[in-house]
Amino acid sequence: MRKHLLIIGFVWPEPKSSAAGSRMMQLINFFQSENYQITFASPCAKSDNAFNLETIGVLQKTVELNNSSFDVFVKQLNPNVVLFDRFMMEEQFGWRVEEQCPNAIRIIDTEDLHCLRKGRHQAFKDGNLFDKSYLFNDFAKREIASIYRSDLSIIISEVELDMLKNDFNVPDDLLVYLPFMLDEIKEETIQTLPKFKERNHFITIGNFLHEPNYNAVLYLKETIWPLIKKQLPKAEMHVYGAYASQKVNQLHNQKDGFLIKGFANNVNEVMQQAKVCLAPVRFGAGLKGKLIDAMQNGTPSITTSIGAEGMYGNLDTNGFVEDEPEVFANKAVLLHEHENIWDEKQQNGFKIINKRFNKVEFQKQFALVLEETRQQLHHKRLNNFTGQMLQHNTMQSTKFMSKWIEEKNKKD
């Protein structure tokens, strides 16, 4: 009999808008390759950028928060596996799944560690160095509890995997390292990409609803771009991204060559036209989709140590990693002007994609972990008393809060 996966989405996937959207499509692709029938459910409103999942055979369902109609829906569906898109969805729906479908494997796709992203943002705002006092925030208490309550949590970055094991002491068997799962870049594909002399200007890209992206663009505009422009007066900075608000669009300045281009319908096209990708990310977590896009399209990059986190392993980077704005700008000029350095860094990018993000290897590993979890589910849960305890307490508190909200909504 065909296995069934239920994905409970924090948002509907938008692969053209965000790395999170691309990541979700990779997971859907994996489960379809394992012959799962997939239902994607979300309480979120759909935007025009949402991918129509029905075109690839995935059923779509809108569900309500704090409503027992979900209980009826999930019990009838009776999935083998439930994937929560970020820990917030496990908080909302995990206890309902556990109650109605106790034998379903419950998995969180963390996307990135939210407690790390929030903690770094706060440290940045406070002008302090990030340390454990920022990491062990209220988000961490919720997120780690959610990870313990679940059977598996998918972690996208090796740095975050180490953090969960060493700083939070999360048991190894609750975690699975699964970075971006990408097609190998073949030599014939590489030969078709535009060469150094066919490209112009600088590029950055990212969903502007994501605060680290907006901050990086602001940092580019105010600090880094003037340093580059002084050395390359004819250069342009092309800024792409979905959901550009007024505060983003007002950064546009034709005279300075700082151009807000807005939504890119085809990221590969715009990335292949550019000579260098700039990603001066000052806080955040997870893996940076813009750096992956750059490597896939043969565009060398310059980023910060935060941006580079989890990307390169022990391989040579596809550009430079610099945190000082003056050095960052100088390296950007160097890459833009020197073809031999540019060619070398481009080749590094292809190696990184093929060696660190090869989808064949990671899909194989994930399939094995999933099957082992299925076979050992009872034993695994029995050995996770902390998870049982947190599930019990959540069932008491979240459950009754949710039921109270449901009753209140009926009266209103």
C-alpha positions as CSV (number, residue, x, y, z in Angstrom):
1,M,0.0,0.0,0.0
2,R,1.3,3.5,-0.8
3,K,2.6,5.5,2.1
4,H,1.2,8.9,2.9
5,L,3.0,12.1,4.0
6,L,1.2,15.1,5.4
7,I,3.2,18.3,5.4
8,I,1.9,21.1,7.6
9,G,3.3,24.2,6.1
10,F,4.1,27.4,8.0
11,V,3.6,29.1,4.6
12,W,2.9,27.8,1.1
13,P,6.1,27.1,-0.7
14,E,7.5,29.9,-2.9
15,P,10.6,28.5,-4.6
16,K,11.1,31.6,-6.7
17,S,11.0,33.9,-3.6
18,S,13.0,32.2,-0.9
19,A,15.6,29.5,-0.1
20,A,13.0,28.0,2.3
21,G,10.6,27.5,-0.6
22,S,13.3,25.8,-2.7
23,R,14.1,23.6,0.3
24,M,10.5,22.5,0.7
25,M,10.4,21.6,-2.9
26,Q,13.5,19.4,-2.5
27,L,11.9,17.6,0.4
28,I,8.7,17.0,-1.6
29,N,10.8,15.7,-4.5
30,F,12.5,13.3,-2.1
31,F,9.3,11.9,-0.6
32,Q,7.8,11.5,-4.1
33,S,10.9,9.6,-5.2
34,E,10.2,7.3,-2.2
35,N,6.6,6.7,-3.6
36,Y,4.7,8.8,-1.0
37,Q,1.3,10.3,-1.7
38,I,1.7,13.8,-0.4
39,T,-0.9,16.2,1.1
40,F,0.3,19.8,1.9
41,A,-1.8,21.6,4.4
42,S,-1.3,25.1,5.8
43,P,-3.3,27.7,7.8
44,C,-1.5,30.5,5.9
45,A,-3.1,32.5,3.2
46,K,-1.6,31.9,-0.3
47,S,0.3,34.6,-2.1
48,D,0.5,35.0,-5.9
49,N,4.1,33.6,-5.7
50,A,3.0,30.3,-4.2
51,F,3.8,27.3,-6.2
52,N,0.8,25.3,-7.4
53,L,1.6,21.9,-5.8
54,E,-1.3,20.2,-7.6
55,T,0.7,20.5,-10.9
56,I,3.1,17.9,-9.4
57,G,0.5,15.7,-7.9
58,V,0.5,17.0,-4.3
59,L,-2.9,17.5,-2.7
60,Q,-3.5,21.0,-1.2
61,K,-5.6,21.6,1.9
62,T,-6.2,24.8,3.9
63,V,-6.5,24.1,7.7
64,E,-7.5,26.3,10.6
65,L,-5.5,27.0,13.8
66,N,-7.2,26.2,17.1
67,N,-10.0,24.2,15.4
68,S,-10.9,20.6,16.0
69,S,-11.8,20.2,12.3
70,F,-8.1,19.4,11.9
71,D,-8.5,16.4,14.2
72,V,-11.2,15.0,11.8
73,F,-9.1,15.7,8.8
74,V,-5.9,14.2,10.1
75,K,-7.6,11.1,11.5
76,Q,-9.3,10.4,8.2
77,L,-6.0,11.0,6.3
78,N,-4.1,8.7,8.7
79,P,-0.6,9.6,7.4
80,N,2.4,7.4,7.9
81,V,4.6,10.5,8.3
82,V,3.8,14.1,9.3
83,L,6.4,16.8,8.5
84,F,6.1,20.1,10.4
85,D,7.5,23.0,8.5
86,R,9.3,24.8,11.3
87,F,8.8,24.2,15.0
88,M,5.8,26.6,15.3
89,M,3.7,24.2,13.3
90,E,4.7,21.3,15.7
91,E,3.6,23.5,18.6
92,Q,0.2,24.2,16.9
93,F,-0.6,20.8,15.5
94,G,1.8,18.2,17.1
95,W,-0.4,17.3,20.0
96,R,-3.4,16.9,17.7
97,V,-1.4,14.6,15.4
98,E,-0.1,12.6,18.4
99,E,-3.7,12.2,19.7
100,Q,-5.3,11.2,16.4
101,C,-2.5,9.4,14.7
102,P,-0.2,8.1,17.4
103,N,1.7,5.8,15.0
104,A,2.7,8.5,12.5
105,I,6.3,9.5,12.5
106,R,6.6,13.2,13.4
107,I,9.4,15.1,11.8
108,I,10.3,18.8,12.0
109,D,12.0,20.6,9.1
110,T,13.7,23.3,11.2
111,E,14.7,25.3,8.0
112,D,17.3,27.0,10.3
113,L,17.6,27.3,14.1
114,H,15.2,30.1,14.9
115,C,16.7,30.6,18.4
116,L,20.1,31.1,16.8
117,R,18.8,33.6,14.2
118,K,16.8,35.5,16.9
119,G,19.7,35.5,19.3
120,R,22.2,36.8,16.8
121,H,19.8,39.5,15.7
122,Q,19.4,40.7,19.3
123,A,23.1,40.6,20.0
124,F,23.6,42.7,16.8
125,K,20.9,45.2,17.9
126,D,22.6,45.5,21.3
127,G,26.0,45.9,19.8
128,N,27.3,42.9,21.7
129,L,29.2,39.8,20.8
130,F,26.9,36.8,20.4
131,D,27.2,34.2,23.3
132,K,25.1,31.6,25.1
133,S,23.1,34.3,27.0
134,Y,21.7,35.3,23.6
135,L,21.4,31.7,22.3
136,F,19.4,30.4,25.4
137,N,16.5,32.7,24.7
138,D,12.7,32.0,24.9
139,F,12.7,30.8,21.3
140,A,15.3,28.2,22.2
141,K,13.1,26.9,25.1
142,R,10.2,26.4,22.7
143,E,12.3,25.2,19.7
144,I,14.3,22.6,21.7
145,A,11.2,21.4,23.4
146,S,9.6,20.9,20.0
147,I,12.7,18.9,18.8
148,Y,12.4,16.6,21.8
149,R,8.7,16.0,21.3
150,S,9.4,14.9,17.7
151,D,10.8,11.7,16.3
152,L,13.3,13.4,14.0
153,S,14.4,16.9,13.2
154,I,16.0,17.8,9.9
155,I,19.0,20.1,10.4
156,I,20.3,22.0,7.4
157,S,23.7,23.1,8.7
158,E,26.6,21.2,10.3
159,V,27.2,24.2,12.6
160,E,23.6,24.0,13.9
161,L,23.9,20.2,14.3
162,D,27.0,20.7,16.5
163,M,25.2,23.4,18.5
164,L,22.2,21.2,19.2
165,K,24.4,18.3,20.3
166,N,27.0,20.3,22.3
167,D,25.2,23.4,23.6
168,F,21.7,21.9,24.1
169,N,22.7,18.2,24.6
170,V,20.0,17.0,22.2
171,P,20.4,13.2,21.6
172,D,22.0,12.3,18.2
173,D,19.2,10.0,17.2
174,L,16.7,12.8,17.2
175,L,18.6,14.7,14.6
176,V,19.4,14.2,10.9
177,Y,21.8,16.4,8.9
178,L,20.2,17.2,5.5
179,P,21.5,20.2,3.7
180,F,20.3,21.4,0.3
181,M,19.8,18.4,-2.0
182,L,21.0,19.5,-5.4
183,D,21.6,18.1,-8.9
184,E,25.2,17.5,-9.8
185,I,26.6,20.3,-12.1
186,K,27.9,18.5,-15.2
187,E,30.8,19.7,-17.3
188,E,28.6,20.2,-20.3
189,T,26.4,22.6,-18.2
190,I,29.5,24.5,-17.0
191,Q,30.5,25.0,-20.7
192,T,27.2,26.7,-21.5
193,L,27.5,29.3,-18.7
194,P,28.5,32.9,-19.6
195,K,32.2,33.5,-19.2
196,F,34.0,36.3,-17.3
197,K,34.0,38.8,-20.3
198,E,30.3,38.2,-21.0
199,R,29.2,39.3,-17.5
200,N,28.8,42.7,-15.8
201,H,28.2,44.2,-12.5
202,F,27.4,43.0,-9.0
203,I,24.3,41.2,-7.7
204,T,22.6,40.3,-4.4
205,I,19.3,38.6,-4.0
206,G,17.0,37.6,-1.1
207,N,13.4,37.7,0.2
208,F,13.0,41.1,1.9
209,L,10.5,39.8,4.4
210,H,13.6,38.1,5.9
211,E,15.3,40.7,8.2
212,P,18.9,39.6,7.7
213,N,18.4,40.2,3.9
214,Y,17.2,43.7,4.3
215,N,19.9,44.5,6.8
216,A,22.6,43.2,4.4
217,V,21.2,45.4,1.6
218,L,21.2,48.4,3.9
219,Y,24.8,47.6,4.9
220,L,25.8,47.3,1.2
221,K,24.1,50.7,0.4
222,E,25.5,52.7,3.3
223,T,29.0,51.2,3.9
224,I,30.3,48.7,1.3
225,W,29.0,50.0,-2.0
226,P,30.5,53.5,-1.7
227,L,33.9,51.8,-1.2
228,I,33.5,49.7,-4.3
229,K,32.1,52.5,-6.4
230,K,35.1,54.7,-5.6
231,Q,37.3,52.1,-7.3
232,L,34.9,51.1,-10.0
233,P,32.9,54.2,-11.0
234,K,31.0,52.5,-13.8
235,A,30.0,49.4,-11.8
236,E,26.3,48.8,-10.8
237,M,24.9,47.0,-7.9
238,H,21.7,45.0,-8.9
239,V,19.5,44.1,-5.9
240,Y,16.8,41.5,-6.4
241,G,14.3,40.0,-4.0
242,A,10.6,39.3,-3.4
243,Y,8.4,41.6,-1.3
244,A,10.4,44.8,-1.7
245,S,8.7,47.4,0.6
246,Q,8.9,51.1,0.4
247,K,11.9,51.2,2.7
248,V,13.7,48.8,0.3
249,N,12.7,50.7,-2.9
250,Q,13.8,54.0,-1.4
251,L,17.4,52.7,-1.4
252,H,17.3,52.8,-5.2
253,N,19.8,55.4,-6.6
254,Q,20.5,55.5,-10.3
255,K,23.3,58.0,-9.9
256,D,25.2,55.8,-7.5
257,G,24.5,52.7,-9.6
258,F,22.6,51.1,-6.7
259,L,19.6,49.6,-8.4
260,I,16.6,47.9,-6.7
261,K,15.4,45.5,-9.3
262,G,12.7,43.7,-7.2
263,F,11.4,40.2,-7.8
264,A,13.5,38.0,-10.1
265,N,11.2,35.7,-12.1
266,N,14.3,33.6,-13.1
267,V,17.1,33.7,-10.6
268,N,19.4,31.7,-12.9
269,E,19.1,34.2,-15.7
270,V,20.0,37.3,-13.5
271,M,22.7,35.4,-11.6
272,Q,24.4,34.4,-14.9
273,Q,24.5,38.0,-16.1
274,A,26.3,39.1,-13.0
275,K,30.0,39.0,-12.4
276,V,30.1,38.8,-8.6
277,C,27.5,38.1,-5.9
278,L,27.8,40.1,-2.7
279,A,26.2,38.7,0.6
280,P,27.4,40.8,3.6
281,V,25.1,39.0,6.0
282,R,25.6,40.3,9.6
283,F,23.2,37.9,11.5
284,G,21.0,34.9,10.7
285,A,21.2,31.1,10.6
286,G,20.9,28.2,8.3
287,L,22.4,28.0,4.7
288,K,22.2,31.0,2.4
289,G,20.2,30.3,-0.7
290,K,21.8,33.2,-2.6
291,L,25.3,31.7,-2.2
292,I,23.9,28.3,-3.6
293,D,22.3,30.1,-6.5
294,A,25.6,31.9,-7.2
295,M,27.6,28.7,-7.2
296,Q,25.1,26.9,-9.4
297,N,25.3,29.7,-12.0
298,G,29.1,30.1,-11.9
299,T,29.1,33.5,-10.1
300,P,31.8,33.9,-7.5
301,S,30.8,35.4,-4.2
302,I,32.0,37.4,-1.3
303,T,30.3,36.9,2.1
304,T,30.8,37.2,5.8
305,S,31.6,34.5,8.3
306,I,27.9,34.3,9.2
307,G,27.0,33.9,5.5
308,A,29.7,31.3,5.0
309,E,28.5,29.2,8.0
310,G,27.9,25.6,7.0
311,M,28.5,26.3,3.3
312,Y,32.0,25.3,2.4
313,G,33.3,22.7,4.9
314,N,37.0,22.2,4.3
315,L,36.8,23.1,0.6
316,D,38.2,26.3,-0.9
317,T,35.4,28.9,-1.2
318,N,33.9,30.2,-4.4
319,G,35.2,33.7,-3.6
320,F,36.2,35.3,-0.3
321,V,34.9,35.4,3.3
322,E,35.5,38.8,4.9
323,D,33.9,40.6,7.8
324,E,35.7,44.0,7.6
325,P,33.9,46.3,5.1
326,E,37.1,47.8,3.6
327,V,38.6,44.3,2.9
328,F,35.2,43.1,1.7
329,A,35.0,45.9,-0.8
330,N,38.6,45.4,-2.0
331,K,38.0,41.7,-2.6
332,A,34.9,42.5,-4.5
333,V,36.9,44.7,-6.8
334,L,39.6,42.1,-7.1
335,L,37.1,39.4,-8.2
336,H,35.4,41.8,-10.6
337,E,38.7,42.8,-12.3
338,H,40.9,39.7,-12.5
339,E,39.7,36.9,-14.8
340,N,42.2,34.3,-13.6
341,I,41.1,34.7,-9.9
342,W,37.5,34.8,-11.0
343,D,37.9,31.5,-13.0
344,E,39.5,29.7,-10.1
345,K,36.8,30.8,-7.7
346,Q,34.1,29.8,-10.1
347,Q,35.5,26.2,-10.4
348,N,35.6,26.0,-6.5
349,G,31.9,26.7,-6.5
350,F,31.1,23.8,-8.8
351,K,33.2,21.5,-6.6
352,I,31.3,22.7,-3.5
353,I,27.9,22.0,-5.0
354,N,29.0,18.5,-6.3
355,K,30.8,17.4,-3.2
356,R,28.8,18.9,-0.3
357,F,25.2,19.1,-1.7
358,N,24.9,16.1,-4.0
359,K,21.2,15.1,-3.7
360,V,21.8,11.4,-4.6
361,E,23.9,10.8,-1.4
362,F,21.7,12.7,1.0
363,Q,18.5,11.2,-0.3
364,K,19.9,7.8,0.2
365,Q,21.0,8.6,3.7
366,F,17.7,10.2,4.6
367,A,15.8,7.2,3.3
368,L,17.8,4.9,5.6
369,V,17.2,7.1,8.6
370,L,13.5,7.2,7.9
371,E,13.2,3.4,7.5
372,E,15.2,2.9,10.7
373,T,12.9,5.4,12.6
374,R,9.9,3.5,11.3
375,Q,11.2,0.2,12.5
376,Q,12.4,1.4,15.9
377,L,9.6,4.0,16.5
378,H,8.3,2.4,19.8
379,H,11.8,1.8,21.1
380,K,12.9,5.3,20.1
381,R,10.0,7.0,21.9
382,L,10.5,4.8,25.0
383,N,14.1,6.0,25.2
384,N,13.1,9.6,24.9
385,F,11.6,10.3,28.3
386,T,12.3,14.0,28.0
387,G,10.2,14.1,24.9
388,Q,7.4,12.1,26.6
389,M,7.4,14.5,29.5
390,L,7.3,17.6,27.2
391,Q,4.5,16.0,25.1
392,H,2.5,15.4,28.3
393,N,2.9,19.0,29.5
394,T,2.2,20.4,26.1
395,M,-0.9,18.2,25.7
396,Q,-2.2,19.7,29.0
397,S,-1.3,23.4,28.4
398,T,-1.5,23.9,24.6
399,K,-4.4,21.5,24.2
400,F,-6.6,23.3,26.7
401,M,-5.5,26.8,25.5
402,S,-6.4,25.8,22.0
403,K,-9.8,24.4,23.0
404,W,-10.5,27.6,25.0
405,I,-9.7,29.7,21.9
406,E,-11.9,27.5,19.8
407,E,-14.9,27.9,22.2
408,K,-14.3,31.7,22.3
409,N,-14.2,31.9,18.5
410,K,-17.6,30.1,18.4
411,K,-19.1,32.7,20.7
412,D,-17.7,35.5,18.8
